Amino acid sequence: MQQAAAPKISFVSLGCPKALVDSERIITRLRAEGYELARKHDGADIVIVNTCGFLDSAKQESLGAIGDAMAENGKVIVTGCMGAEPEQIEAAYPGVLSITGPQQYESVLEAVHRALPPVHNPHLDLVPPQGVKLTPRHYAYLKISEGCNNRCSFCIIPKLRGDLVSRPAADVLREAEKLVSAGVKELLVISQDTSAYGVDVKYAESPWQDRQVRAKFFDLAKELGELGAWVRLQYVYPYPHVDEVIGLMTEGKVLPYLDIPFQHASPEVLKAMKRPAAQEKTLARIKKWREECPDLTLRSTFIVGFPGETDSDFAYLLDWLEEAEIDRLGCFKYEPVAGAASNAISNAVPDEVKQERWNALMARQQKISARRLKRRVGTRQQVIIDEVGPTVAKGRSKADAPQIDGAVYLSSRRPLKVGEIVTAKIERSDQYDLHGSVAGF
């Protein structure tokens, strides 16, 4: 008896790491049910597009990806953040098979089953126990919660993804343990608001190994630090309890790295943005963190050109940056987003002023970044290898998150392998990257 061919699915994943985790989960389930992944839309039986709806430019990219899939294939299922407000998609592409919002894995799978029933083959339906990952094998994103309780005026994420829903600590730890036993060397802990983890469930305990673990930022970070992988904390709002985690960094349990989206420094702008956490004491806290953990790397994002941002607000931000010495920085020019409260704020900043401020901030940051990196010249750093070339390998130190931060370029006397962690002697630096040679394995 001839085995029926496995149905093929082409997949497009747009947006942030949180959306990538959603994509990985959907793919894992589909592979477990015997579906195959196709590299091209035209060879697939169906296309799934996981959209991003955070900014208008992201929505345009999502609509473009749906259009391409419709043109090349015609059978398209849409999910993700833009799917939470389906009218725009329905208007542009009335022929899509189904539209669902973010995290609605079951609805996506139901839509696939309706359009393309699974063909089971016990010999082929083998999925690695840790699931199918879209990131390289040596690092993985670990999503600890969905949604957000903050109501920042420029953001519609709570509208798209709902309020905070934290996963039980034991669930997160089981997933992390599986990933580490499958060879993952670095866990990137993500959510919309990582440090708010567990607030919604009143930090409920769940059984892990021989003990109860609270669903609390510190407790979870401490347990993850016992698994033997690098643990990188991302999207951390600077609530007071973040101070406790610095101790885990000095003990080497989690990486000395914090990704904190400060967004601005001027008290007036922060008030208009409705940002959570007390920002006035931030500089003093950063100073204290660095005294306690001199190796700490701080990454942040900022928005320039927010409605009502004055020249003096912007000058305040530049001075603040100089004093805070943020190591890594992403900067966005404010964009109004349909449905955001900030659209009602008067005194819009003209586009050319936004551009000037963006240029000025990035130029200032480049100098700060170069200065911070220079301090690492002559030191030895542990580096995880992401890519290997004929003479030079590209990796990241503990200070570098994948895809958003700088890199370390290394020469080595012996061939290196992707995913291995080596000791490197840093010989020189530029604005964003380090260069050196392997000094130990």
Secondary structure, 3 states (H helix, E strand, C coil): CCCCCCCEEEEEECCCHHHHHHHHHHHHHHHHCCCEECCCCCCCCEEEEEECCCCHHHHHHHHHHHHHHHHHCCCEEEEEHHHHCCHHHHHHCCCCCEECCCCCHHHHHHHHHHHCCCCCCCCCCCCCCCCCCCCCCCEEEEECEECCCCCCCCCCHHHHHCCCEECCHHHHHHHHHHHHHCCCCEEEEECCCHHHCCHHHCCCEEEECCEEEECCHHHHHHHHCCCCCEEEECCCCCCCCHHHHHHHHHCCCCCCEEECCCECCCHHHHHHHCCCCCCCCHHHHHHHHHHHCCCCEEEEEEEECCCCCCHHHHHHHHHHHHHHCCCEEEEEECCCCCCCHHHHCCCCCCHHHHHHHHHHHHHHHHHHHHHHHHCCCCCEEEEEEEEECCCEEEEEECCCCCCCCCCEEEECCCCCCCCCEEEEEEEEECCCCEEEEEEEC
